[in-house]
């Protein structure tokens, strides 16, 4: 999964692809690099970020999704707003990637009847503006797993089949470095939930804390983290550096004779 942030303030590439043309050009580069899913986002969820109104988010993402709808690559909408979900699906998105795990009023209804649309439920403690103020857990792995298990149960009770569901433990979303490392070490424990695991760890501050590198110099540690996530059970890796990550994974696949 390649990241396409149509935003002025995302933590890694905010402003670089804020126009429709630049976002589509970037998406095409990711397609050329072999991306499988394009994740289009119109609202930054970095720590400390402010929310964007619905109209502005729609103005940012819908033209990009429409421009990419005739490619052979799946398009995901990264949003927590039900109306943005609806309009994105109409424009051609086949996946909803929600950091709020469809907790907003009306979010479940927005995707419930769209049987062809996949849904990724992510764990986040708090909300983006304050989530890193002092996150605490009794047991981060158990707590995150319990939350995701509950959301999966709620989705299925609402009529969203298990085959449509994906989970994301939410690296960096209300977690300290130690919390993030504990989740990565124990990612395989989430396999018991019996749905694919998505991991978004690319260029995040936890990696900068480990290496001391600025956000635009975290390619190598991002690739290492992505590989570790796959080894521990992740099926989808949300990344900025598509080709470099795919090349690293190709070596792992060849050596271990896995698909």
TAHU-V347554 format. One record per pair of residues at least 24 apart in sequence whose ideal C-beta (glycine too) atoms are under 10 Angstrom apart, sorted by sequence separation. I is the first residue (numbers start at 0). GAP is how many residues later the second one is. D is the distance in Angstrom with one decimal. If there is no record, write none. Layout:
# TAHU-V347554
I/GAP/D, I/GAP/D
This chain:
# TAHU-V347554
1/24/8.7, 2/24/9.9, 17/24/9.6, 39/24/5.4, 56/24/6.3, 59/24/9.5, 63/24/9.7, 64/24/9.1, 65/24/9.4, 66/24/9.3, 67/24/7.1, 68/24/8.3, 79/24/5.5, 81/24/3.9, 82/24/9.9, 84/24/9.6, 85/24/5.0, 89/24/9.5, 92/24/7.3, 93/24/6.7, 94/24/7.3, 95/24/7.0, 96/24/9.2, 97/24/6.5, 98/24/8.8, 99/24/6.6, 122/24/5.2, 143/24/9.8, 144/24/8.2, 179/24/7.9, 200/24/4.6, 201/24/7.0, 215/24/9.5, 219/24/8.5, 222/24/8.6, 223/24/8.2, 226/24/8.9, 1/25/7.5, 3/25/10.0, 39/25/5.7, 53/25/9.5, 57/25/7.4, 61/25/5.7, 64/25/9.1, 65/25/4.8, 66/25/9.3, 67/25/9.2, 68/25/9.5, 78/25/9.5, 80/25/9.0, 81/25/4.8, 84/25/4.2, 85/25/8.5, 88/25/5.4, 92/25/9.8, 94/25/6.8, 95/25/9.5, 96/25/7.5, 98/25/5.3, 121/25/9.8, 122/25/5.9, 143/25/5.1, 179/25/9.3, 180/25/7.4, 200/25/6.7, 214/25/9.7, 218/25/6.2, 222/25/4.9, 226/25/6.0, 230/25/8.8, 3/26/7.2, 37/26/8.9, 56/26/9.0, 57/26/5.9, 60/26/8.4, 61/26/6.8, 64/26/4.2, 65/26/6.5, 80/26/8.0, 81/26/8.6, 83/26/8.7, 84/26/6.0, 97/26/9.7, 120/26/9.0, 121/26/8.6, 143/26/7.2, 166/26/6.1, 179/26/4.5, 198/26/8.1, 199/26/9.7, 218/26/9.0, 221/26/10.0, 222/26/8.8, 1/27/8.9, 2/27/8.3, 37/27/8.9, 51/27/9.8, 53/27/5.5, 56/27/5.3, 60/27/6.3, 63/27/8.8, 64/27/5.4, 79/27/7.0, 81/27/7.0, 82/27/7.4, 88/27/8.8, 99/27/8.2, 120/27/6.4, 166/27/9.9, 172/27/9.0, 178/27/9.0, 179/27/9.2, 198/27/7.3, 200/27/8.9, 230/27/9.8, 1/28/3.8, 39/28/7.6, 52/28/9.3, 53/28/9.1, 54/28/9.4, 57/28/10.0, 61/28/8.6, 62/28/8.5, 64/28/5.5, 78/28/9.3, 81/28/4.0, 85/28/8.7, 88/28/5.8, 98/28/9.3, 99/28/9.6, 122/28/8.4, 140/28/8.4, 164/28/9.1, 166/28/5.6, 167/28/9.8, 168/28/7.6, 169/28/9.8, 170/28/6.7, 171/28/8.0, 176/28/8.4, 177/28/9.5, 200/28/6.5, 219/28/9.6, 229/28/9.1, 0/29/9.5, 1/29/8.2, 50/29/9.0, 51/29/8.9, 53/29/5.7, 54/29/9.9, 57/29/5.8, 61/29/5.2, 80/29/8.7, 81/29/8.5, 84/29/8.7, 87/29/9.4, 98/29/7.7, 120/29/9.9, 121/29/9.3, 139/29/8.9, 143/29/9.9, 164/29/9.6, 165/29/6.0, 166/29/7.5, 167/29/7.2, 168/29/8.9, 169/29/9.5, 170/29/6.3, 171/29/7.5, 174/29/10.0, 176/29/5.1, 179/29/9.2, 180/29/8.7, 198/29/9.2, 199/29/9.4, 13/30/6.4, 37/30/6.2, 50/30/9.2, 53/30/6.5, 56/30/9.6, 57/30/8.5, 60/30/8.2, 61/30/9.6, 120/30/4.7, 143/30/9.7, 164/30/4.9, 165/30/4.9, 166/30/5.8, 167/30/4.4, 168/30/7.4, 169/30/8.0, 170/30/4.7, 175/30/8.5, 176/30/9.5, 179/30/9.8, 198/30/4.1, 1/31/7.5, 3/31/9.5, 9/31/7.4, 56/31/9.7, 61/31/9.6, 78/31/9.8, 120/31/7.0, 143/31/8.6, 161/31/9.6, 163/31/9.1, 164/31/8.2, 165/31/7.4, 166/31/7.0, 167/31/6.9, 168/31/9.5, 170/31/9.4, 172/31/9.7, 174/31/8.0, 176/31/9.9, 197/31/9.3, 198/31/8.3, 1/32/9.2, 2/32/9.6, 9/32/10.0, 11/32/10.0, 13/32/8.0, 51/32/9.7, 60/32/8.7, 84/32/8.6, 98/32/9.8, 118/32/9.8, 161/32/7.3, 162/32/8.7, 165/32/5.2, 166/32/10.0, 167/32/6.5, 168/32/9.8, 171/32/4.5, 176/32/5.2, 196/32/8.0, 1/33/4.0, 9/33/9.0, 10/33/7.1, 37/33/8.1, 44/33/8.0, 53/33/9.4, 57/33/9.6, 120/33/9.3, 161/33/6.3, 170/33/6.1, 171/33/6.4, 175/33/9.4, 176/33/7.5, 196/33/9.7, 198/33/8.8, 200/33/9.2, 0/34/7.2, 1/34/8.2, 3/34/5.6, 4/34/8.9, 5/34/6.5, 6/34/6.6, 8/34/9.2, 9/34/4.5, 10/34/9.0, 11/34/8.5, 44/34/9.7, 84/34/9.3, 120/34/7.1, 139/34/9.9, 170/34/10.0, 171/34/6.1, 198/34/9.1, 199/34/9.8, 0/35/6.8, 1/35/7.2, 2/35/8.6, 3/35/6.5, 4/35/8.4, 5/35/6.7, 6/35/6.3, 8/35/4.6, 9/35/8.3, 10/35/3.8, 13/35/9.4, 37/35/5.7, 38/35/9.6, 39/35/6.3, 40/35/9.0, 41/35/8.6, 42/35/8.0, 44/35/8.3, 139/35/6.9, 143/35/8.7, 170/35/6.9, 171/35/9.5, 196/35/8.7, 198/35/4.3, 201/35/7.9, 0/36/4.2, 1/36/5.6, 2/36/5.7, 3/36/5.0, 4/36/5.3, 5/36/5.0, 6/36/6.6, 7/36/8.1, 9/36/6.2, 10/36/7.8, 34/36/9.9, 36/36/6.9, 37/36/7.2, 38/36/8.3, 39/36/6.8, 40/36/7.8, 41/36/7.9, 42/36/6.8, 118/36/7.0, 139/36/8.8, 142/36/9.5, 170/36/9.7, 196/36/5.6, 197/36/6.9, 198/36/9.0, 199/36/8.9, 200/36/8.1, 201/36/6.4, 202/36/8.5, 0/37/7.6, 1/37/6.8, 2/37/9.0, 3/37/7.1, 4/37/8.2, 5/37/9.2, 6/37/4.9, 8/37/7.3, 10/37/9.3, 22/37/8.3, 26/37/7.2, 30/37/8.5, 35/37/6.9, 36/37/4.6, 37/37/5.2, 38/37/4.5, 39/37/5.8, 40/37/3.5, 41/37/7.0, 42/37/8.0, 136/37/9.0, 195/37/9.2, 196/37/4.8, 197/37/7.3, 198/37/7.3, 199/37/7.9, 200/37/7.9, 201/37/4.3, 202/37/5.7, 0/38/5.2, 1/38/9.9, 2/38/7.5, 3/38/9.8, 4/38/9.3, 6/38/9.6, 10/38/8.3, 22/38/8.7, 25/38/9.5, 26/38/9.8, 34/38/6.1, 35/38/6.8, 36/38/7.5, 37/38/6.7, 38/38/8.0, 39/38/6.4, 40/38/7.1, 42/38/8.0, 134/38/8.9, 135/38/9.3, 136/38/8.2, 139/38/8.2, 140/38/9.1, 143/38/9.6, 144/38/9.7, 195/38/8.3, 196/38/5.9, 197/38/4.1, 198/38/5.8, 199/38/3.7, 200/38/8.4, 201/38/4.9, 202/38/8.4, 4/39/7.2, 6/39/9.3, 8/39/9.6, 9/39/8.3, 19/39/9.3, 23/39/8.4, 27/39/9.4, 33/39/9.6, 34/39/9.2, 36/39/5.4, 37/39/9.9, 38/39/5.1, 39/39/8.8, 41/39/9.3, 120/39/9.8, 130/39/9.3, 134/39/4.4, 136/39/9.2, 139/39/4.5, 143/39/6.6, 195/39/4.0, 196/39/7.4, 197/39/7.7, 198/39/6.9, 199/39/8.1, 201/39/7.1, 4/40/10.0, 8/40/6.4, 19/40/8.2, 22/40/8.5, 23/40/5.9, 26/40/8.1, 27/40/8.4, 30/40/6.2, 76/40/9.3, 131/40/8.1, 133/40/9.6, 134/40/5.6, 135/40/8.8, 139/40/8.6, 154/40/9.8, 194/40/9.2, 195/40/6.3, 196/40/9.8, 197/40/6.3, 198/40/9.4, 201/40/9.8, 4/41/9.8, 8/41/8.3, 18/41/9.3, 19/41/9.4, 22/41/4.7, 23/41/9.9, 26/41/5.6, 30/41/8.3, 42/41/8.5, 75/41/9.6, 118/41/6.4, 130/41/8.7, 131/41/8.7, 132/41/8.9, 134/41/6.0, 136/41/10.0, 139/41/9.7, 140/41/6.1, 144/41/9.1, 148/41/9.5, 151/41/6.3, 183/41/7.0, 186/41/8.2, 190/41/8.9, 6/42/9.0, 17/42/7.7, 19/42/9.3, 20/42/9.4, 21/42/9.7, 22/42/9.8, 23/42/9.7, 24/42/10.0, 30/42/5.4, 41/42/7.4, 75/42/7.9, 77/42/9.0, 79/42/9.5, 117/42/10.0, 130/42/5.9, 131/42/6.9, 133/42/8.8, 136/42/6.5, 139/42/5.3, 140/42/6.3, 143/42/9.7, 147/42/7.2, 151/42/8.9, 186/42/6.2, 189/42/9.0, 190/42/4.9, 8/43/9.2, 19/43/4.5, 20/43/9.4, 23/43/4.7, 27/43/8.2, 29/43/8.2, 75/43/10.0, 111/43/8.9, 116/43/9.3, 130/43/4.0, 131/43/8.2, 135/43/9.1, 138/43/8.8, 139/43/6.2, 148/43/9.0, 151/43/6.7, 184/43/8.8, 186/43/9.5, 187/43/8.8, 188/43/9.0, 189/43/6.8, 190/43/9.8, 201/43/7.9, 7/44/9.8, 18/44/9.5, 19/44/5.6, 22/44/8.4, 23/44/6.6, 26/44/8.1, 73/44/8.4, 75/44/7.6, 77/44/9.8, 79/44/9.5, 110/44/9.1, 114/44/9.6, 119/44/9.9, 120/44/6.7, 121/44/9.2, 122/44/8.0, 123/44/9.4, 129/44/8.9, 130/44/8.4, 131/44/8.2, 134/44/6.6, 140/44/8.6, 141/44/9.5, 144/44/6.7, 148/44/6.1, 183/44/6.1, 186/44/8.8, 187/44/4.8, 188/44/8.6, 189/44/9.1, 190/44/9.8, 6/45/8.0, 18/45/9.5, 22/45/9.0, 27/45/9.7, 114/45/9.0, 117/45/8.8, 118/45/5.7, 119/45/8.0, 120/45/7.1, 121/45/7.6, 122/45/7.0, 123/45/10.0, 124/45/8.0, 127/45/7.7, 136/45/9.1, 140/45/4.7, 143/45/9.8, 144/45/6.2, 147/45/6.3, 179/45/9.4, 183/45/6.6, 186/45/3.8, 187/45/4.5, 19/46/9.2, 20/46/8.9, 26/46/8.1, 41/46/9.3, 100/46/7.7, 107/46/7.7, 111/46/6.0, 112/46/8.4, 113/46/9.4, 114/46/7.9, 117/46/5.4, 118/46/5.8, 119/46/4.2, 120/46/5.5, 121/46/3.9, 122/46/5.5, 123/46/5.1, 126/46/9.5, 127/46/9.1, 139/46/8.8, 140/46/8.9, 143/46/8.1, 182/46/9.8, 185/46/7.8, 186/46/5.3, 187/46/9.5, 16/47/8.8, 19/47/6.9, 23/47/10.0, 79/47/9.6, 100/47/7.7, 107/47/7.2, 110/47/9.4, 111/47/5.7, 112/47/9.6, 116/47/7.0, 117/47/7.6, 118/47/6.8, 119/47/7.2, 120/47/7.0, 121/47/7.7, 122/47/4.0, 125/47/8.3, 126/47/8.7, 141/47/8.8, 144/47/8.1, 147/47/8.8, 184/47/7.7, 185/47/9.9, 186/47/6.4, 26/48/8.7, 39/48/7.6, 79/48/9.7, 102/48/8.0, 111/48/6.0, 114/48/9.6, 115/48/8.7, 117/48/6.1, 118/48/9.9, 119/48/5.6, 121/48/4.7, 122/48/9.5, 123/48/9.4, 124/48/6.9, 125/48/4.9, 140/48/6.0, 144/48/7.2, 183/48/6.9, 100/49/9.3, 101/49/7.2, 107/49/9.8, 108/49/8.4, 110/49/6.8, 114/49/7.5, 120/49/9.6, 121/49/9.5, 123/49/3.9, 124/49/2.9, 140/49/8.3, 147/49/9.6, 182/49/9.7, 6/50/9.3, 100/50/4.8, 107/50/5.0, 113/50/8.9, 122/50/6.9, 123/50/5.5, 124/50/7.1, 183/50/9.5, 5/51/9.0, 39/51/9.6, 100/51/9.5, 102/51/9.2, 107/51/8.8, 121/51/6.8, 122/51/8.1, 123/51/9.2, 7/52/9.4, 101/52/8.2, 107/52/7.2, 111/52/10.0, 122/52/8.9, 5/53/9.3, 6/53/7.0, 39/53/7.4, 97/53/9.9, 100/53/9.0, 101/53/7.0, 110/53/8.3, 5/54/4.3, 6/54/9.6, 38/54/9.8, 44/54/5.2, 100/54/8.9, 124/54/9.1, 170/54/8.5, 4/55/9.4, 5/55/5.7, 37/55/9.4, 44/55/9.1, 5/56/9.8, 38/56/8.1, 40/56/8.1, 42/56/9.6, 101/56/8.8, 3/57/9.1, 5/57/8.8, 36/57/8.9, 37/57/9.6, 39/57/9.2, 5/58/5.6, 36/58/6.7, 38/58/5.8, 40/58/9.5, 101/58/8.5, 170/58/8.8, 5/59/9.7, 3/60/6.9, 36/60/8.9, 122/60/9.2, 168/60/9.8, 3/61/9.7, 3/64/8.6, 168/65/9.6, 100/66/8.8, 167/66/9.3, 100/67/8.7, 170/67/9.7, 95/68/9.7, 167/68/8.5, 94/69/9.3, 96/69/8.3, 98/69/8.1, 100/69/8.9, 165/69/8.0, 95/70/9.8, 97/70/9.2, 165/70/6.8, 167/70/8.1, 1/71/8.7, 3/71/9.1, 6/71/10.0, 94/71/8.1, 96/71/7.8, 98/71/7.0, 3/72/9.4, 5/72/9.7, 0/73/8.8, 4/73/8.4, 99/73/9.8, 131/73/8.5, 1/74/9.7, 3/74/8.8, 98/74/6.4, 120/74/8.8, 0/75/6.8, 2/75/8.4, 119/75/9.6, 50/76/8.4, 119/76/8.8, 121/76/7.8, 0/77/9.7, 44/77/9.4, 50/77/7.8, 119/77/9.7, 120/77/9.3, 48/78/9.5, 49/78/8.3, 50/78/7.8, 117/78/8.9, 119/78/5.3, 121/78/8.1, 44/79/8.1, 46/79/9.8, 48/79/4.8, 49/79/6.4, 47/80/7.3, 48/80/6.5, 117/80/10.0, 119/80/9.5, 36/81/9.2, 38/81/9.2, 46/81/6.5, 47/81/6.1, 44/82/9.0, 45/82/6.8, 46/82/8.2, 47/82/8.1, 48/82/9.7, 44/83/4.6, 45/83/10.0, 46/83/8.5, 47/83/8.8, 43/84/7.7, 44/84/9.7, 46/84/6.1, 47/84/7.5, 42/85/8.9, 45/85/9.9, 46/85/4.2, 47/85/9.5, 44/86/8.9, 45/86/9.6, 46/86/8.9, 75/90/9.9, 0/94/8.9, 0/96/8.2, 96/101/7.6, 98/101/9.2, 94/103/9.8, 96/103/8.8, 119/116/8.0, 117/118/9.8, 119/118/9.2, 0/119/9.4, 75/122/9.7, 77/122/9.5, 44/125/10.0, 46/125/7.5, 45/126/8.7, 46/126/8.4, 44/127/9.4, 45/127/9.9, 46/127/8.9, 44/128/7.4, 96/139/9.6, 94/141/9.6, 96/141/8.0, 46/157/9.9, 45/158/9.4, 46/158/7.6, 38/159/9.6, 45/159/8.9, 75/160/9.5, 77/160/9.0, 10/161/9.1, 36/161/9.5, 38/161/8.5, 75/162/9.0, 45/169/9.9, 11/190/7.7, 12/190/8.8, 11/191/4.7, 10/192/7.6, 11/192/8.6, 10/193/7.9, 10/194/7.7, 0/197/7.2, 2/197/8.2, 38/197/9.6, 0/198/9.6, 0/199/7.9, 2/199/7.0, 36/199/7.1, 38/199/6.1, 1/200/9.6, 2/200/9.0, 35/200/8.1, 36/200/9.9, 38/200/9.7, 0/201/9.6, 35/201/9.6, 36/201/8.4, 12/202/8.9, 11/203/5.3, 12/203/8.3, 10/204/6.3, 11/204/7.1, 34/204/8.8, 37/204/9.8, 11/206/8.3, 35/206/9.0, 34/207/4.8, 32/208/8.6, 33/208/6.4, 34/208/8.9, 29/209/9.4, 32/209/4.2, 33/209/6.5, 11/210/9.7, 29/210/9.2, 31/210/9.1, 32/210/3.9, 34/210/9.8, 35/210/9.1, 29/211/9.7, 30/211/9.0, 31/211/8.5, 32/211/8.6, 33/211/9.6, 34/211/8.3, 29/212/5.1, 32/212/9.2, 33/212/5.2, 28/213/8.5, 29/213/8.6, 32/213/7.1, 33/213/9.2, 28/214/9.2, 32/214/9.6, 33/216/9.7, 12/227/6.9, 11/228/6.0, 0/235/5.5, 1/235/9.8, 2/235/6.3, 4/235/9.2, 0/236/6.6, 1/236/8.0, 2/236/6.8, 3/236/9.8, 0/237/4.4, 1/237/6.6, 2/237/5.2, 0/238/6.9, 1/238/7.5, 2/238/9.5, 1/239/8.9, 2/239/8.9, 1/240/4.7, 0/241/8.7, 1/241/9.7, 1/243/9.3
